[in-house]
Amino acid sequence: MKTLTNFFVRLVQRFLPDAFIFAIILTFIVFVLGILFTNNGPVDMVSYWGKGFWDLLAFTMQMTLVVVTGYVLANAPVIKNFLVRLSRLAKTPAHAVMLVTFVASIACLINYGFGLVVGALFAIHVARQVPSADFRILVAGAYSGFLVWHGGFSGSIPLTVATPGHFLEEQMGVIPVSETLFSPTNLFIVAALVITLPIFNRFLMNSSNTLTEDRSHWVFPDETVPKKEEAIPSTPAEKIENSVTVSMLMGILGLCFIVYHFVTKGFDLNINIVNFIFLILGILLHKTPKQFLNTVTNGVKNAGGIIIQFPFYAGIMGMVTLSGLSEQIASWFLTFSNEHTLPFFSFLSSGIINIFVPSGGGQWAVQGPIMIDAALAIHADIAKTAMGVAWGDAWTNMIQPFWALPALAIAGLHIRDIMGFCVMILIYSFIPIAIGLLLL
């Protein structure tokens, strides 16, 4: 394991470019594949790329706010103190990575956006508590918690098929979460990953002997904020900017809406309400508008990669979906599937498509109709097939930089810092997922 781990770490450090360059390379790969394997020419592929380029603008803003509001909330004194106290449970590097992985996994089960932020921020505090721990593996461990998101309460595919009126209702009906999220298959996979990932990542920590000497870019975000002496407010404008009352009134209004949301919609913890909660708590806990805005200014610096890269992934998704390339990938796996193996091959095909379409909801819109029609034709388990697609989407996120960008922005690392370890996590996680889909 030590040899294999260090091989992937050295390979990634040497050959994996910056995440933005990776997105550009992936763009041209999909462009060529679309020409070679579909009935589309270069002009068609360019058209698909341009049509899809701006399709993720709303989502880009959501993920930007995940980073910014998460940063703001984590830098509030009361939250920072809680994370520091929790981080003190870690006494050794092995304890550190196990604790970070477990906390991130539980947070991602609750909500994927929440988990991405909490995992990265907690890794920072644990790294300060155990400075001898390899910070790269701590962040990789935090990101590995993202593996379980599609089997948790924010999983887009199981929640979609459980919603009356979803776009595949005529073919498959409404599938309750008791048959997806709370099925024996899903419960086994989730439990296996939550319990064993911390242990596996501990062995990663023990196996790594390639800790780089150059830690110049390992600068934790809130350590870069210069502390300034605040001048006493003198003008009416300055007094308003430093008014606790203004923040409290805004916070109370926000809390009223949060209560209203959960009373009227139940436990609907979507990405918008998570961002809203982070935002309102950030306003309240920073006490004054000026302190809040100063922290926001510093937090925005961490979101540059997301803002510039997500449109390129939207263009890639446009080429993959509009050209029919994703349908060809999914259909190829169906040629050797039967009623027992279809969920597993749905998982594999979904893992490949996720490299090009890193969005659970977007991927289900493309792959869902193909897999459900196949499941109906060969009498395979529809709910299990849907969860196969969901787990494939979650699985290859470990080697797809798209979802790592928010965590990396918060942690202040590059994609090559963690990707070698994520490859090992990808290889290991295949085992419990495959067992669940094939044997349960």
C-alpha positions as CSV (number, residue, x, y, z in Angstrom):
1,M,0.0,0.0,0.0
2,K,2.9,2.4,0.8
3,T,4.5,1.7,-2.6
4,L,1.2,2.2,-4.5
5,T,0.3,5.3,-2.5
6,N,3.6,7.0,-3.1
7,F,3.4,6.0,-6.8
8,F,0.1,7.8,-7.3
9,V,1.3,10.8,-5.3
10,R,4.5,11.2,-7.3
11,L,2.6,10.6,-10.6
12,V,0.0,13.3,-9.8
13,Q,2.6,15.8,-8.5
14,R,4.5,15.3,-11.7
15,F,1.9,15.2,-14.4
16,L,-1.5,16.6,-13.1
17,P,-1.8,20.3,-14.1
18,D,-3.8,23.0,-12.3
19,A,-7.5,22.3,-12.0
20,F,-8.2,25.0,-14.6
21,I,-5.9,23.4,-17.1
22,F,-7.5,20.0,-16.4
23,A,-10.9,21.5,-17.4
24,I,-9.4,22.8,-20.6
25,I,-7.8,19.4,-21.5
26,L,-11.1,17.7,-20.7
27,T,-12.9,20.1,-23.0
28,F,-10.7,19.1,-26.0
29,I,-10.9,15.4,-25.1
30,V,-14.7,15.5,-25.2
31,F,-14.7,17.6,-28.3
32,V,-12.6,14.9,-30.1
33,L,-14.7,12.0,-28.7
34,G,-17.9,13.7,-29.8
35,I,-16.6,13.9,-33.4
36,L,-15.2,10.3,-33.4
37,F,-18.1,8.4,-31.8
38,T,-21.2,10.4,-32.6
39,N,-22.7,11.8,-35.8
40,N,-21.6,15.3,-35.1
41,G,-19.0,17.4,-36.8
42,P,-16.6,20.1,-35.4
43,V,-19.2,22.9,-35.9
44,D,-21.8,20.9,-34.0
45,M,-19.5,20.3,-31.1
46,V,-18.5,24.0,-30.9
47,S,-22.2,24.8,-31.0
48,Y,-23.0,22.4,-28.1
49,W,-20.1,23.8,-26.1
50,G,-21.3,27.3,-26.5
51,K,-24.9,26.4,-25.7
52,G,-23.9,24.7,-22.5
53,F,-21.3,27.2,-21.3
54,W,-23.5,29.4,-19.2
55,D,-25.9,26.7,-18.0
56,L,-24.3,26.5,-14.6
57,L,-24.4,30.2,-13.7
58,A,-26.9,29.8,-10.9
59,F,-25.1,26.8,-9.6
60,T,-21.7,28.6,-9.8
61,M,-23.2,31.3,-7.6
62,Q,-24.5,28.7,-5.2
63,M,-21.1,27.1,-4.8
64,T,-19.3,30.5,-4.5
65,L,-21.6,31.3,-1.6
66,V,-20.9,27.8,-0.1
67,V,-17.2,28.9,0.1
68,V,-17.8,32.5,1.2
69,T,-20.5,31.9,3.7
70,G,-18.8,28.9,5.1
71,Y,-15.6,30.9,5.5
72,V,-17.5,33.7,7.2
73,L,-19.3,31.4,9.6
74,A,-16.2,29.4,10.5
75,N,-14.3,32.6,11.3
76,A,-17.0,33.8,13.8
77,P,-15.4,33.5,17.2
78,V,-17.9,31.1,18.7
79,I,-17.7,28.6,15.7
80,K,-14.0,28.8,15.6
81,N,-13.8,28.0,19.3
82,F,-16.1,25.0,18.9
83,L,-14.0,23.6,16.0
84,V,-10.8,24.2,18.0
85,R,-12.2,22.3,21.0
86,L,-13.4,19.4,18.8
87,S,-10.0,19.3,17.0
88,R,-8.3,18.7,20.4
89,L,-9.6,15.1,20.3
90,A,-6.9,14.4,17.8
91,K,-3.6,13.6,19.5
92,T,-1.6,12.0,16.7
93,P,-1.6,12.2,12.9
94,A,-3.5,8.9,12.7
95,H,-6.2,10.3,15.1
96,A,-6.2,13.5,13.1
97,V,-7.1,12.0,9.7
98,M,-9.6,9.6,11.2
99,L,-11.4,12.4,13.1
100,V,-11.5,14.7,10.0
101,T,-12.8,11.9,7.7
102,F,-15.5,10.8,10.2
103,V,-16.8,14.4,10.8
104,A,-16.8,15.2,7.1
105,S,-18.7,12.0,6.3
106,I,-21.4,12.7,8.8
107,A,-21.7,16.3,7.6
108,C,-22.0,15.2,3.9
109,L,-24.7,12.7,4.9
110,I,-26.6,15.7,6.2
111,N,-26.0,17.9,3.2
112,Y,-23.3,17.8,0.6
113,G,-22.6,21.6,0.6
114,F,-22.5,21.7,4.3
115,G,-20.1,18.7,4.4
116,L,-17.7,20.2,1.9
117,V,-17.3,23.3,3.9
118,V,-17.2,21.7,7.3
119,G,-14.7,19.1,6.3
120,A,-12.2,21.5,4.8
121,L,-12.5,24.0,7.7
122,F,-12.2,21.2,10.3
123,A,-9.1,19.9,8.6
124,I,-7.5,23.3,9.1
125,H,-8.2,23.3,12.8
126,V,-7.0,19.8,13.2
127,A,-3.8,20.6,11.3
128,R,-3.1,23.4,13.7
129,Q,-3.7,21.0,16.6
130,V,-1.5,18.2,15.1
131,P,1.1,20.1,13.0
132,S,3.0,16.8,12.3
133,A,0.1,15.5,10.3
134,D,0.3,15.7,6.5
135,F,-2.1,18.5,5.7
136,R,-2.7,17.1,2.2
137,I,-4.0,13.8,3.6
138,L,-6.2,15.7,6.1
139,V,-7.8,17.6,3.3
140,A,-8.1,14.4,1.1
141,G,-9.7,12.7,4.1
142,A,-12.1,15.6,4.4
143,Y,-13.0,15.4,0.7
144,S,-13.4,11.6,0.9
145,G,-16.4,12.2,3.2
146,F,-18.1,13.5,0.0
147,L,-18.3,9.9,-1.2
148,V,-21.4,9.3,0.9
149,W,-23.4,12.4,-0.1
150,H,-25.6,10.7,-2.7
151,G,-26.6,8.1,-0.2
152,G,-27.6,10.8,2.3
153,F,-30.3,13.3,2.9
154,S,-29.3,15.6,0.0
155,G,-28.9,12.9,-2.6
156,S,-30.4,14.4,-5.7
157,I,-31.4,11.1,-7.5
158,P,-33.2,9.4,-4.6
159,L,-34.9,12.6,-3.7
160,T,-35.9,13.3,-7.3
161,V,-37.5,9.9,-7.8
162,A,-39.3,10.2,-4.5
163,T,-40.9,13.5,-5.6
164,P,-44.4,13.3,-7.2
165,G,-44.3,14.7,-10.7
166,H,-40.7,14.0,-11.4
167,F,-39.8,13.7,-15.1
168,L,-39.7,9.9,-15.1
169,E,-42.8,9.3,-13.1
170,E,-44.7,7.8,-16.0
171,Q,-42.0,5.1,-16.6
172,M,-41.0,4.2,-13.0
173,G,-43.6,5.8,-10.7
174,V,-42.7,7.5,-7.4
175,I,-40.0,5.6,-5.5
176,P,-40.1,6.3,-1.7
177,V,-36.8,6.8,0.1
178,S,-37.5,3.6,2.0
179,E,-36.5,1.8,-1.2
180,T,-33.5,3.9,-2.0
181,L,-31.9,5.7,0.9
182,F,-33.1,3.3,3.5
183,S,-32.7,0.1,1.5
184,P,-30.4,-2.6,2.7
185,T,-28.0,-1.9,-0.2
186,N,-27.7,1.8,0.5
187,L,-27.5,1.4,4.3
188,F,-24.7,-1.2,3.9
189,I,-22.6,1.0,1.6
190,V,-23.0,4.1,3.7
191,A,-22.2,2.3,7.0
192,A,-19.2,0.5,5.4
193,L,-17.8,3.8,4.1
194,V,-18.4,5.8,7.2
195,I,-16.8,3.2,9.4
196,T,-13.9,2.1,7.2
197,L,-12.9,5.2,5.4
198,P,-11.3,6.8,8.5
199,I,-9.4,3.6,9.0
200,F,-8.3,3.4,5.4
201,N,-7.2,7.1,5.5
202,R,-5.2,6.4,8.6
203,F,-3.2,3.8,6.6
204,L,-2.8,6.5,3.9
205,M,-1.3,8.7,6.5
206,N,1.1,6.0,7.7
207,S,2.0,5.0,4.1
208,S,2.9,8.5,2.9
209,N,6.6,9.4,3.0
210,T,6.5,12.0,0.2
211,L,5.7,15.0,2.3
212,T,6.8,18.0,0.3
213,E,9.3,20.4,1.8
214,D,7.6,23.3,0.1
215,R,4.7,24.3,2.2
216,S,4.6,27.9,1.0
217,H,1.1,27.6,-0.4
218,W,-0.2,25.9,2.7
219,V,-1.5,29.2,4.1
220,F,-4.7,28.8,6.1
221,P,-7.1,31.5,5.0
222,D,-7.8,33.2,8.3
223,E,-4.0,33.4,9.1
224,T,-3.6,35.8,6.2
225,V,-6.0,38.4,7.5
226,P,-4.1,41.3,9.0
227,K,-5.4,42.5,12.4
228,K,-6.1,46.2,12.4
229,E,-7.0,48.4,15.2
230,E,-10.5,49.6,14.8
231,A,-11.1,53.4,15.0
232,I,-13.9,54.6,17.1
233,P,-16.9,55.4,14.9
234,S,-17.5,59.2,14.7
235,T,-19.9,59.8,11.8
236,P,-23.5,58.6,11.5
237,A,-22.5,56.3,8.6
238,E,-19.7,54.7,10.6
239,K,-21.9,54.2,13.6
240,I,-24.4,52.4,11.4
241,E,-21.7,50.2,9.9
242,N,-20.6,49.3,13.5
243,S,-24.1,48.9,14.9
244,V,-24.9,45.6,16.6
245,T,-28.6,46.5,16.3
246,V,-28.5,46.5,12.5
247,S,-27.0,43.0,12.4
248,M,-29.4,41.7,15.1
249,L,-32.5,43.0,13.2
250,M,-31.3,41.4,10.0
251,G,-30.4,38.2,11.8
252,I,-33.8,38.0,13.4
253,L,-35.6,38.4,10.1
254,G,-33.4,35.7,8.6
255,L,-34.1,33.3,11.5
256,C,-37.8,33.9,11.1
257,F,-37.6,32.7,7.5
258,I,-35.5,29.7,8.4
259,V,-38.1,28.6,10.9
260,Y,-40.9,29.2,8.3
261,H,-39.0,27.2,5.7
262,F,-38.6,24.1,7.9
263,V,-42.2,24.4,9.3
264,T,-43.7,24.5,5.9
265,K,-41.4,22.2,4.0
266,G,-40.1,19.8,6.6
267,F,-36.4,18.8,6.7
268,D,-35.7,20.2,3.2
269,L,-32.0,21.0,3.6
270,N,-31.2,22.1,0.1
271,I,-28.1,24.1,-0.9
272,N,-30.0,27.4,-0.9
273,I,-31.3,27.0,2.6
274,V,-27.8,25.9,3.8
275,N,-26.2,29.0,2.3
276,F,-29.0,31.1,3.8
277,I,-28.4,29.6,7.3
278,F,-24.6,30.2,7.0
279,L,-25.2,33.7,5.8
280,I,-27.6,34.7,8.6
281,L,-25.6,33.0,11.3
282,G,-22.5,34.8,9.9
283,I,-24.2,38.2,10.2
284,L,-25.4,37.4,13.8
285,L,-22.1,36.0,15.1
286,H,-19.9,38.8,13.6
287,K,-22.1,41.2,15.6
288,T,-21.6,44.3,13.3
289,P,-22.0,44.8,9.6
290,K,-18.4,46.1,9.2
291,Q,-16.9,43.0,10.8
292,F,-19.1,40.8,8.7
293,L,-18.2,42.5,5.5
294,N,-14.4,42.5,6.3
295,T,-14.6,38.7,6.6
296,V,-16.6,38.4,3.5
297,T,-14.0,40.4,1.6
298,N,-11.3,37.9,2.6
299,G,-13.5,34.9,2.0
300,V,-14.3,36.0,-1.6
301,K,-10.6,35.6,-2.5
302,N,-11.0,31.8,-2.1
303,A,-13.7,31.5,-4.7
304,G,-11.8,32.5,-7.8
305,G,-11.3,29.0,-9.1
306,I,-15.0,28.2,-8.8
307,I,-16.1,31.3,-10.6
308,I,-13.8,30.8,-13.6
309,Q,-13.9,27.0,-14.0
310,F,-17.5,26.1,-13.6
311,P,-18.6,27.6,-16.9
312,F,-16.0,25.4,-18.7
313,Y,-17.5,22.3,-17.0
314,A,-20.9,23.5,-18.2
315,G,-19.6,23.7,-21.7
316,I,-18.2,20.1,-21.3
317,M,-21.6,19.0,-20.1
318,G,-23.3,20.6,-23.0
319,M,-21.1,18.7,-25.5
320,V,-21.5,15.4,-23.7
321,T,-25.3,15.6,-23.4
322,L,-26.3,17.4,-26.7
323,S,-24.0,15.2,-28.8
324,G,-25.4,12.0,-27.5
325,L,-22.0,10.9,-26.2
326,S,-23.4,10.2,-22.7
327,E,-26.2,8.0,-24.1
328,Q,-23.6,5.9,-26.1
329,I,-21.6,5.3,-22.9
330,A,-24.6,4.3,-20.9
331,S,-26.0,2.1,-23.7
332,W,-22.7,0.2,-24.2
333,F,-22.9,-1.0,-20.6
334,L,-26.4,-2.3,-21.2
335,T,-25.2,-4.7,-23.9
336,F,-23.8,-7.1,-21.3
337,S,-26.1,-6.4,-18.3
338,N,-28.8,-8.7,-16.9
339,E,-31.4,-8.2,-14.2
340,H,-28.9,-8.9,-11.4
341,T,-25.9,-6.9,-12.7
342,L,-27.7,-3.9,-14.2
343,P,-27.4,-1.8,-10.9
344,F,-23.6,-2.6,-10.9
345,F,-23.1,-1.7,-14.5
346,S,-25.3,1.4,-14.0
347,F,-22.8,2.4,-11.3
348,L,-19.8,1.8,-13.6
349,S,-21.3,3.8,-16.5
350,S,-22.3,6.5,-14.2
351,G,-18.8,6.8,-12.9
352,I,-17.4,7.3,-16.4
353,I,-20.1,9.8,-17.4
354,N,-19.6,11.7,-14.1
355,I,-16.1,12.6,-15.3
356,F,-17.7,14.7,-18.0
357,V,-21.0,15.6,-16.4
358,P,-20.1,16.2,-12.7
359,S,-23.7,16.9,-11.5
360,G,-26.0,14.4,-9.9
361,G,-29.2,16.0,-11.1
362,G,-27.8,16.7,-14.6
363,Q,-26.4,13.2,-15.0
364,W,-29.8,11.7,-13.9
365,A,-31.6,13.7,-16.6
366,V,-29.2,12.3,-19.2
367,Q,-28.7,8.7,-17.9
368,G,-31.9,8.1,-16.0
369,P,-34.3,7.5,-18.9
370,I,-31.8,5.0,-20.5
371,M,-31.3,3.0,-17.3
372,I,-34.9,2.9,-16.2
373,D,-36.1,1.7,-19.6
374,A,-33.5,-1.0,-19.5
375,A,-34.5,-2.0,-16.0
376,L,-38.1,-2.3,-17.0
377,A,-37.2,-4.3,-20.1
378,I,-35.2,-6.9,-18.2
379,H,-37.2,-6.8,-14.9
380,A,-34.3,-5.4,-12.9
381,D,-34.8,-3.6,-9.5
382,I,-35.7,0.0,-10.5
383,A,-34.8,1.6,-7.2
384,K,-31.5,-0.3,-7.0
385,T,-30.6,0.7,-10.6
386,A,-31.3,4.4,-9.7
387,M,-29.0,4.1,-6.7
388,G,-26.4,2.5,-8.9
389,V,-26.4,5.7,-11.0
390,A,-26.2,7.7,-7.8
391,W,-23.2,5.8,-6.3
392,G,-21.4,6.0,-9.7
393,D,-21.8,9.8,-9.6
394,A,-20.4,10.0,-6.0
395,W,-17.6,7.5,-6.7
396,T,-15.6,9.2,-9.4
397,N,-15.9,12.6,-7.7
398,M,-12.7,11.4,-6.0
399,I,-10.8,12.0,-9.2
400,Q,-12.9,14.8,-10.7
401,P,-11.6,18.3,-9.5
402,F,-15.1,19.9,-10.0
403,W,-16.4,19.2,-6.5
404,A,-13.0,19.5,-4.9
405,L,-12.7,23.1,-5.8
406,P,-14.7,24.5,-2.8
407,A,-12.7,22.4,-0.3
408,L,-9.4,23.3,-1.9
409,A,-10.3,26.9,-2.0
410,I,-11.0,26.9,1.7
411,A,-7.9,24.8,2.5
412,G,-5.6,26.8,0.3
413,L,-4.3,23.7,-1.6
414,H,-3.8,22.8,-5.2
415,I,-5.6,19.8,-6.8
416,R,-2.3,17.9,-7.2
417,D,-1.8,18.1,-3.5
418,I,-4.6,15.7,-2.7
419,M,-5.4,13.8,-6.0
420,G,-2.8,11.1,-5.5
421,F,-4.4,10.1,-2.2
422,C,-7.9,10.5,-3.7
423,V,-7.0,7.9,-6.4
424,M,-6.3,5.4,-3.6
425,I,-9.6,6.3,-1.9
426,L,-11.3,5.7,-5.3
427,I,-9.8,2.2,-5.6
428,Y,-10.7,1.2,-2.1
429,S,-14.3,2.6,-2.1
430,F,-15.1,0.5,-5.2
431,I,-15.1,-2.6,-2.9
432,P,-18.0,-1.8,-0.5
433,I,-20.0,-0.1,-3.3
434,A,-19.6,-3.1,-5.6
435,I,-20.5,-5.6,-2.8
436,G,-23.6,-3.6,-1.9
437,L,-24.9,-3.4,-5.5
438,L,-24.1,-7.0,-6.5
439,L,-24.8,-9.0,-3.3
440,L,-27.5,-7.1,-1.4
